[in-house]
Amino acid sequence: MKKNPLQDLINKIVWKNIEANIEYIDRYEGIRIKRLDPRQILKAGTSFIILKDGSMIPYHRITTIEFEGKIFYSKRDDYKKWTGKNTS
């Protein structure tokens, strides 16, 4: 089975304790973009980020991963789809 590239990226952030900005679509508290503190991540599974509190965030809800001053992953079209706001 082929690994999800986001799984490798999230694992790198967790294993190397990298300060990163991870944003995702939260549908539980109303549809909005939330920021995830990488220190909350227990591990990156094959389809989900698993948090220390036992909750899981599916990769398809990740909108942005940024660290070291660079955007390593961006799915900005989803931001507009879920919030109705333009990112430009």
C-alpha positions, 0 to 999 in steps of 0.5 A: 500500500502506498503511503500518504505524503501527508503522513510522512510530512506530519511524522517528520514534524512530530519526530523532529519536534518542528514548530509548524502551522497546521490548519484543518477544517473543523466540522464539529464546532461549526464549519471553520478553519482551526489551527492544530498545535503539533505537540497535540499529535500522537501519530500520523496514521494511514488516513488520520492524524491521531491526537493525544486526546484520542480524537482523529483528523482525516487528512482530507480536512487538512488545508495548510501545513507550513514550517521553516517559513515555507508552505509545504502543503496547501489545499486553499480551494477547500478553504473557500468551499467550506467557509465561502471566503476567498484566500487571496 
